[in-house]
Structures are given as structure tokens and as C-alpha cells.
Amino acid sequence: MVDALPALRSTPSTSNGQTMEDEDIVRDASGSVVSGGAESLISLLLPSSSTSSSSEDASTYAFTLLLNIRTTMAPIDVLISLFHQTMYSQNSRGGNFCREKRSELFHTMYSLASMWSTHIPHDFTNQEMIRRLEELLQLVCIDEEHRVKSNQLILTLKSTLSRIDRYEKALATLVVKQEEELASSQSIIGLFSISSDTSLISQQLTHIELERLSMMALDDIVLAISESSHDSLLASPSHPSVNSCIHWFNRLSSLVATEILRHSRKRLRASIIDSWIETAKECFDRGNFNSTCAIVAGLNSTPIQRLKRTWSKVDRAKLDILQHQLDPSGNFVSYRSTMKAALWRAEGASKDDEKVIIPFFGLLLKDLFMIYHNNPRELPNGHLNFKAFSLLSSSLYPLAEWKRRTVSFPRHPIILQYLLVAMTYEEDALLLRSFEYEEPDTPTEKEMHKKMKKAS
């Protein structure tokens, strides 16, 4: 199986290095593909004597094409086209019947199938896709060794799809505890009564983030950014794995505020805020930037931020540092610098726990949205713009690697269960409780409180 995607150029190169247009493909002076018709771009997935591409170049080209072409062709149509072109290529010249050429064709198709089924397995939830893939692999097998490898690939793919199905069913069966009213306590309750160890809690948050990240479908991302407006992208994503990540971010932000406002005493609220700040810092240090951003968003929510007397008991130094790192000014320049530093650290790390990168998913989606919509996907001559394809896939390429990261620290089932199903409340309910603890002290707050009481 293909374990990693090479960080190399994403188009096979020609041997002569000249600008050319051949068989509906346009290349630049270095031989890299600029644009082409869909069928011609698919044909470059096959081995050809006219190219001198390495297996790394070919793998990256395949990743780029398969991830992007779905916006113009259904994956099943791509696979059917590939099958027909493979059959034609196999029989086009007598020399292709020799064992060396047939073996080369098998290894090319096997590598392509491995990359496709590893990095975009959701395409094969359609049984017709699996059948067509089996046909393609059987077409190019020349001996029992090839058939064994092909069968094992299909078995691995089916195992992956089974895991995806079990995960999606598990998410659907999560039942969030329901309470009619936000309870108020004069002693520590909730998450930090289970454990006050913020390092342990940050570890469990990282488990949740990595699980969702590992199940993130790259094709879902491409389709989500292609079908959404900028405003609706984060508000109501229509693709399951994207929606799962957005829902989790919003849930964690709401949980932060809920846990604080479950405590009626100012000192306890300040203590819970301190614990969340320390948890956010622990997440940040682990490379779990998504949980960090969600926690800070919860602390900055209106019901929490307005509690001036509570905040007077909080040491804000660590929070101020985190907020600086996550400052949106300059298009999140501080956060982007931090991400670069985290990538350098991960590349040189010897331990799995130090290789974790969990990006702020909301910003990643917005970046991908801008790349997608600011670069035309189709050109006036009818060609697909492969340069635009490469821009998008080079931004998704790191995510394909981050999805595969693991950690060594253990799971804590009770904390995980609480984080996933504990009751959270909408902002209006939280704001009403916030006004109960600290009365509105500005004309705007007083007017808001009056309207909310009347509505309730």
C-alpha cells in the first residue's frame, strides 16, 4: 500500500523539457502539465514511454487529479474511463504484450489503486466502484502473485470502509444528555470534578480531534468548498465528515461556557476559567490547534467575556499569549507562523506524540475555499486547469499526512464520554444565566436582558 504522498511536483514530466501540446495536453517549458481535456488527463495515469516521471511524481499527479476531477466527473466515470484506456493501451502495440510491459502496467495500476483507496476511500462506498476497481486490477494481473496482491488490496479497502461505517454509526448513536434547565452549583461539578488534571483532559481532546481528523474525507472537503458560498461553508456544511468537525468545534466552545456557568460562586467560575486556559495551553503545546481555538472561542463568548467580576480573579497572562497566537489580524499571521514552527518540530521529532498537527479546521476550510474559487477550474478552450488543481491538492496534501498521526497516551473513557455527550446550552440560555450572576451594567446589556426575559 502507498503509505505517504511525496511532497514533489504533481505532474509527470517529459524527457525533452520543451513546451508542447500533444493529445489535448498542454505542458510548460519544464514539462509539467498546465491543462488538458479530462480524458487526456486521465490517460497520464497510465505508464507511457513518452514520460520519464518517477513513481513519486506519478503518485502525486494521481492524487491531484483524482481529488479535483470529481467536480467535473463522478468517480465511477473516472474509473470506467481508466478501465477503457487501460484496455486500449494494453492492446495498442505488440510490444505491450511482453512480460516487462505488462508487469509495468500492473504495478502502475496497483500503485494508483493503493493511493486512491488509501487517501480517498469514501469514493468506494459505492459497491459499483469496488466492482470496477476489481475489474481493473484483474485486467492487468499476469500471474498469481499479482492476483494475491490485488485481492489483498480489495480486502484492506473493505476493512477501511467497514471502519468508516462503524464510526459514522457510532457518531449517530451518541446521545447528548438533556436537562430542562442549566443547573447551578456552589461546589465544583462537571468535567473538572472528574479530573482536575488539565494535561489529561488535553490528551483526551487530542484523541477526539485525531479520530475526527482521521475520518475526514478529502473528497468531502473538495465538494463542500465547491458547493458552498463563503457564508454557508461553516454555518451548514452538507458533507458528513466536514459537518462532524464543525459540529465538534462548536460543541467544545459551548461546553467551555456551559461548564463555567454551572457554578454560582465567582471563585469557582474563576477556577474553571483558569482550568480551561491551562487546558488550551496544553492543547496548543501538543499541536492540537483546533481544540485550542475552540476553547478560546468559548472563553471569548459573550456570556463569559462580560463577567468582569469573575475575570478579576483570573490570571489572564496565559490566555493573552494564546490570544496573540490566534489573533486574526494580518490574515492570522501569528497562527500561520506558529503552524510553520509546529511543522518543523514534527519533521524532526522522534516520538509520535511530538508529530501531531491538528490545524484550526475552520481557517483551513476558508483557505481552501479561497484557493478553489480564486482560480478558474475550467479554461475558455474547454481544458481543465491542472495548475488550479495542483494549488488545491498541495494545500490538502499535508492534511492527508496529518490524518495518519497517532499518539501513545491512553484513553480515559469517562472523560471522553463526558466531552462527547455532556449537556451544553445555547448562547441565549447561557447569557441569561450570566446576567443572573452579574447584572447587566451597560445600556446595551440592559436592553438585551429585558428582551430576553420578555421572550422567555
N, C-alpha and C positions, 0 to 999 in steps of 0.2 A: 504494500500500500504506500501511497505517497504521504509522507509524514509532515512535510513542510513545503511551503511555496518559496521559491528562490526570489530574493529581492533583486531581480535583474530586469533588463528591458523586457517588455511584454510582447515583442513581435519577433518571429523568426527573421533572420537577415539573409540577404542574398550573398553569393560569393563574389560578385563583381563590384558591389558597393555603388552602383550607378542609380540615378533617378530613373524610374521605369514605370510604365503602366502596361500590365500584361494580364490577360484573362480577368478583366474587370477589377484589378487590384492596383492601387496607386501607392508607391513607396517613395520615401525621401532619399536623399543622397547617401545616407548610411545604410539603406536597405530596409529600414523599419516601415511597417505598414502605416499608411496615413488614412486610407479609406478603402472601401470596396463594397461590392454587392454582397448580400447576405450569403448566397450560395458559394461565392468565391472565397469569402472569409472562412466559411466552414471547411472548404477544401484544403485550407492551410493547416488544418488539424491532422491531415494525413502526411505520411513521410513523402518527400519529394527530392529527387536528385538535384533540383534547381536551388535548393536551400542548403545552408550549412549551419543550421541552428543547433545549439546544444540542447540536451534534454531539459535543462533548466529554463532556457528560453521558451521551449515548446510548452512546458508546463504553465509558465506564467501567461503565455499567449492564450492557452486554452482557458485558464481561469478568467482572464479578462473578457474573452469572447462569450463564454457560456453565462457569465454573470450579467453581462449587459444586453445580449441579443434578445433576452426574454421580453424586453419592452417592445420588440417588433415581431417576434416569433414565439410561439408556445414551445416549451422544452421538448414536447413529443415530436413536433415538426422538425426541430433541430436534429433529434436523434434519427428520425426517418431519413432526413437528407443525408446525414452522416453514413447511415447504412447503405443507401443507394450509391453514394460516392465511393465508399469503400469497395463495394462490389464492382463498380466500374473500374476503379484503379487496379484492383486485383487482376482483372481480366484484360486490361488495356494493352499490355505488352507481354510478349512471350517470356521476357526476362523476369517478369514478376512471379512466374511460377517456380523459380528456383528456390531452394530451401532458405537461402540467405535473405532474399527479398521478402518471402512470406513470414519468416521469423521477425524481420524488422517491422513489418506491418502489424503483427500480433503485439509486439512489445510497445509499439506506439499506441495502439488502441487500448491495450491493458493499462498503460500509464494514464491515458486520458480518462478511462472509466474509473480508475482509482482516485484520481484527482476530483472528478465530478462527484462520485459517491461519498468521498470524504468531506469535501468542503461545501457541497450544495446537495446534501442528501434528501432534503424536502422535495426536490423535483421527483423523487421516486416513490412518493406516497401514492402516486397513480400506478396501479398494477400494470397498466399497459406499458409504462416506462420501463419497468423491470423486465417485462417480456421482450421488449425491443432491445434492451441492453444485452440480455442473454443471447438473442439472435445475432447481434453484432459480434459479440465475443466468440460465439460458436462459428461464425463465418470465417474468422481469422485464425482459429485454432488449427494447428497442423500435427499435434501429437498429444499423447495422454498427459504429459507434463503441463501443456498449455490448458487442457481441459480441467485439470485439477486446480490450477491457479485461478481460472475463470470461475469455477464453481465456488471456490473459497471466497472470492471477491463478492459474489452474489450473496453467500451466506452471511458475510460480515455486514453487507448493506442491509439485509433483512433484520439482522440483530440491532443495527443502529436505528432502523425505522421502528422496531418494537420498543426500544428505549424511548424514542421521541413520543410514541403513542402513550406509553405508560406515564411519562412526565406530564403530558398535556391533560390526561385523565386525572392525575393527582392534583394538578392545579385547579381543575374544575370542581373537585370534591372538597377543596379547602372551605371550611365553614367558619366565617368570622363570627365571633361571639356577639350577640345582640343584647343591648341594655337600653331600657327606655330613657334613662337619664344618666348623664355623666356623674358618676359617684364622686364624693368629696371626702377626703380622709385627713386626719390630724397626725397620722404616722405614715412612714414610708410604705407604699404599696406598689404593685405593678412590677415592671421589669427589674428595677434596681433592688427590689425586695427579694427577687430570685437570686441575684448576684450583684454585688457592688463592684466586681472586677471588670473595669472598662476594657481591659485588654481581651478578656474572654468574650465580652459582648462584641467587640470589633471583629474578633475571629469568626463568630457566628454570622455576623453581617457579611463578611467576606465569603463565607460558604454560600450564602444565599445569592450574592451577586455573581459568583463564579458559576453557580448552577444555571442561573438565568442566562448568563453570557454564553455558556457552553451550548445552550439550546437555542441561541439566537440564530435565526435563519437569514443568511446573507441575501437570499432571493427576496425574502420578506422586506428587507430594508430597501432594496432597489425598487421593488414595486410600491412600497409605501411612499418613498420620496417622488416617484414618478406620477402617482395618482393623487397626491395631496396638494393643497395650497399651503403656503407658508404658515398661515394662522392655524390651520386644522391639523398640521402634522403632529404636534404634541398634544393637541386637545382631544382628538378622537382618531388615533391610528387604527386602520381597519385590518391590519395583518397581525395574526395572533402573537408571534414571538416579540414583535415590536410593542404591541399593546401590553404584553406581560411586563416588559421592562419599564415602560412609562407608568403603569399601574403601581409597580413596586416602589418607584421613586416617590410618587405622590403619597402612597401609603406610609412610607417611612417618615416623610415630612410631617404628615398628620399625626403619626404615632408620637413623634417627639413632642408636639404641642399638647397632645392628649395626656401623655404621661406627666407633664409639668402641671397641668391644670387639674389633675386628680387630687392635688394636695392643697388644702385650705390654708395652711400656715406658710407665711412668707419665707421663713427659714428653710422649710422643706422644699419649696419651689426653687429657691436659690441653689439648694444642694443638688436637686435633679438637673437643673441647668448646668451646673458645674460638671456633673457626670456625663451629660450629653456632649459637652465641649471636649472633655477628655476622650470620650469615645470617638468623636470626629477626628481628633488629632491622631489617635491610634490607627484609625482607618486610613488617614492621609499618609502616615508613615509606612503603612503596608502597601501603598499603591492602589488602595480602594478609593478612588476619587469620586465615584458615583455616590456611595454612601456618605462620604464627607459632604458633598454638595447637598444631598437630601437633608442631612441633619442640620446643616447651617441654614437651609431654607426654612426648616421648621422653627429654628430659633429666631429667625428674622420675620416670621409670620406676624401679622398684626396683633392677634390675641396675646402673643408672648412679648413682642417687642415693646408694647405700650406699658408693661408692668414696671414702671420706673422704680417703685419702692423695692420690688423684688430684685431688680438688676443692681440696685445699690449694694446688695450683699454678695454680688458675684465679682470674681476677679476676671476681667474681660481680656487680659493680656493674650492668652492663647487663642481666644476667639478672634481678636483683632488680627493676629497673624494669619489665621485661616482665611478670614475675610479678605485680607490683602492678596493672598494667593489665588482666591477665587473672584477677585474684582473683575466685573465685566468690561470695564473701561479698556479702550485700545483693543477691542475685539479679544478680550480675555488674554492679553499679552502675558500677564504673570502666570496664569494657569498653563498656557502653552509652553512657557519656559520650564515650568515645573514638570510637565509631561516629558519634555526632552531629557531633563535630568533623570527622570524615572526610567526612561528607555535606556539611557547609558548605564544606569545601575543594573538594570535587568540583563543587559547584554554581557556584563562582566560578572554576574552573580554565579555562585557555585551551588547554592541551595534553591530548591523550588520555591520556597516561601518568599524569596527575595526577587523572584522573576515575575511576580503578579503585577499585571497592569489592568485595572478596571476603569475605563475612561468615564468621564461625565457624559452619559449617553445622550442627554438632551442636546448638548452642544455638538457632539459628533453628528447627530442626525441633521442639525441645522447646517453644519459644514457640508455634509454630503448633499443636502438639498440644494445649496448654492452651487456646488460643482455641477450637479446634474442639470439645473435649469439655466446656468450661465454659459453652457457650452452646447451648441446645437448637436443633436444626435443624428440627424439626417441632413445631408447636403443637397443643394439645389439639383445636382446631377443624379440624385437618387441613391447615392452611396451612403453607407453607414459611416459615421465619423469615428474611426478607430482611435484617433487621438483623444477624443472626448471619453471614449470607453476606458482608455488607459488612465486618464486622470481620476476617474471614479474608482477603478479597481485598485489603483495604487494607494488610495485612501482607505479602502476596505481590506487590503492585504494584511495590515497589522492586526486588525480585528480577528481575521481568520486564525492568526497565531495566538492571540491573547485568549481565544475561546478554549484553547487546549491546555492552558496552565492549570496546575494542581497545587495543593498545599498539604503540609504534613500534620498540621494541628488538628486535634479531634473535634468531632461534632458534639454539641451539648443539646440533646433532644428537647429538653424542657425549654431552654432559651429559644431554640429555633422555632418551636411550636408557638411560643408567646409572640415572637416577632412576626410570625406569619398570620396568626388568627386573632390576636388580641383586638378588642374593640377600639376603633378610632372614631372621631366625630368630625362633622363638617365644620367649616370655619365659623358659621353663624352661631352654632351651639357653643363652640369654644370661646367666641367673642363675648357672648352673654355671660359665661362663667368668669371670664376675665374682668368684665365690668363689675361683677359681684365682689370680686376680691379687691379690686382697686377702681374706685368710681371714676367715671369719665371726667376729665379735667380740662377739656378744650371744647369750644362751641361745636366743632365738627363731631367729636365723640359724643357729646350730649345729644345732638340731633340724631346720630346713628343709633344710640341706645334707646331713645324714645321710639323711633320707628320699629326697632326690633322687638321691643316689649309689646308694642301695639300689635305687631304681626303674630306674636306668639300667644 
